[in-house]
Amino acid sequence: LSHQRTVPVTTGNTGLHSKKGMFRRSEIEANQKRSEEHRALQSRAFDRVIASQLSKLKSKQPTKKVETEEEFKANLELQREEAAKRGGKKLSKEHMKLAAETGLSGHTIMLMMKEKEDAKKAAKREKKDKKSKK
């Protein structure tokens, strides 16, 4: 062992130092080998875990069909036709009257009225829930 060279400790304490505070080259190489093996083991374990999780996600998600430009345009046209058939919400006479008086858009008035109606329904539900809890 006297032919082995010793090197001073320059990094943290790994528990392999000799009595003089020096590492032997063989100890350093053994420590590095263990570290590399540990990193490789962790890497393989990580890859296994990630691969299984990715395969689960891929199996859950439906595969998306890649559309050509012509198919996309045809699909978009169908969606527009369906939307045109459904039509929009109609404004009532009350909404039109309020819109004329306030200067706001009829659709804005309709949204405001809907919010008030929703609030009233929520209040009724709360009262009903309180009564049922008693």
C-alpha positions as CSV (number, residue, x, y, z in Angstrom):
1,L,0.0,0.0,0.0
2,S,3.0,2.3,0.3
3,H,3.2,2.6,-3.5
4,Q,-0.3,4.3,-3.6
5,R,-0.4,8.0,-3.8
6,T,-2.5,10.0,-1.4
7,V,-4.4,13.2,-2.2
8,P,-5.6,15.9,0.2
9,V,-9.3,16.1,0.9
10,T,-10.8,19.0,-1.0
11,T,-14.6,18.3,-0.8
12,G,-17.0,17.2,2.0
13,N,-16.6,14.4,4.4
14,T,-17.5,11.0,2.9
15,G,-16.3,8.9,5.7
16,L,-13.3,7.4,3.7
17,H,-10.6,9.6,5.1
18,S,-7.5,8.1,6.7
19,K,-5.9,9.1,10.0
20,K,-3.9,11.8,8.3
21,G,-7.0,13.4,6.6
22,M,-5.9,12.0,3.2
23,F,-7.7,9.8,0.7
24,R,-6.0,7.0,-1.0
25,R,-6.6,6.9,-4.8
26,S,-8.2,3.5,-4.5
27,E,-10.7,4.8,-2.0
28,I,-11.6,7.7,-4.2
29,E,-12.1,5.4,-7.2
30,A,-14.2,3.0,-5.2
31,N,-16.3,5.9,-3.9
32,Q,-16.8,7.3,-7.5
33,K,-17.7,3.8,-8.7
34,R,-20.3,3.4,-6.0
35,S,-21.7,6.8,-6.8
36,E,-22.0,6.0,-10.5
37,E,-23.7,2.7,-9.8
38,H,-26.1,4.5,-7.4
39,R,-26.9,7.2,-10.0
40,A,-27.4,4.5,-12.7
41,L,-29.7,2.5,-10.4
42,Q,-31.8,5.6,-9.6
43,S,-31.9,6.6,-13.3
44,R,-33.3,3.1,-14.3
45,A,-35.8,3.2,-11.5
46,F,-36.9,6.7,-12.5
47,D,-37.2,5.7,-16.1
48,R,-39.3,2.6,-15.1
49,V,-41.7,4.8,-13.0
50,I,-42.0,7.5,-15.6
51,A,-42.5,5.0,-18.5
52,S,-45.3,3.3,-16.6
53,Q,-47.0,6.6,-15.8
54,L,-46.7,7.8,-19.4
55,S,-48.1,4.6,-20.8
56,K,-51.1,4.9,-18.4
57,L,-51.7,8.5,-19.5
58,K,-51.4,7.6,-23.2
59,S,-53.9,4.8,-22.8
60,K,-56.5,7.1,-21.1
61,Q,-56.2,9.9,-23.7
62,P,-57.9,9.3,-27.0
63,T,-55.6,9.7,-29.9
64,K,-56.3,12.8,-31.9
65,K,-56.9,12.5,-35.6
66,V,-54.7,14.7,-37.7
67,E,-56.9,16.5,-40.1
68,T,-55.9,17.8,-43.5
69,E,-56.7,21.4,-44.3
70,E,-59.7,20.4,-46.4
71,E,-61.2,18.2,-43.6
72,F,-60.7,21.1,-41.2
73,K,-62.5,23.5,-43.4
74,A,-65.4,21.1,-44.0
75,N,-65.7,20.5,-40.3
76,L,-65.7,24.2,-39.6
77,E,-68.4,24.8,-42.1
78,L,-70.6,22.1,-40.5
79,Q,-70.1,23.7,-37.1
80,R,-71.1,27.1,-38.5
81,E,-74.2,25.6,-40.1
82,E,-75.2,23.9,-36.8
83,A,-74.7,27.2,-34.9
84,A,-76.8,29.1,-37.4
85,K,-79.6,26.5,-37.0
86,R,-79.6,26.9,-33.3
87,G,-79.8,30.7,-33.5
88,G,-79.3,33.1,-30.7
89,K,-81.4,34.0,-27.7
90,K,-84.3,36.2,-28.5
91,L,-84.7,39.6,-26.7
92,S,-88.0,40.1,-25.0
93,K,-90.1,43.3,-25.2
94,E,-89.0,44.1,-21.6
95,H,-85.3,43.8,-22.5
96,M,-85.9,46.0,-25.6
97,K,-87.7,48.6,-23.5
98,L,-85.0,48.7,-20.9
99,A,-82.3,48.9,-23.6
100,A,-84.1,51.9,-25.2
101,E,-84.4,53.7,-21.8
102,T,-80.8,53.1,-20.6
103,G,-79.0,53.3,-23.9
104,L,-77.4,49.9,-23.3
105,S,-77.4,47.0,-25.7
106,G,-80.4,44.7,-25.5
107,H,-78.0,41.7,-25.0
108,T,-76.4,43.5,-22.1
109,I,-79.7,44.0,-20.5
110,M,-80.6,40.4,-21.0
111,L,-77.3,39.3,-19.3
112,M,-78.0,41.7,-16.4
113,M,-81.6,40.3,-16.0
114,K,-80.3,36.7,-16.1
115,E,-77.8,37.5,-13.3
116,K,-80.7,38.9,-11.1
117,E,-82.8,35.8,-11.9
118,D,-79.9,33.5,-11.0
119,A,-79.3,35.4,-7.7
120,K,-83.0,35.0,-6.8
121,K,-82.9,31.2,-7.6
122,A,-79.8,30.9,-5.4
123,A,-81.5,32.7,-2.5
124,K,-84.5,30.4,-2.8
125,R,-82.2,27.3,-2.8
126,E,-80.5,28.6,0.3
127,K,-83.8,29.1,2.2
128,K,-84.9,25.7,1.1
129,D,-81.6,24.2,2.3
130,K,-81.9,26.0,5.7
131,K,-85.4,24.7,6.2
132,S,-84.4,21.1,5.3
133,K,-81.5,21.2,7.8
134,K,-83.9,22.2,10.7
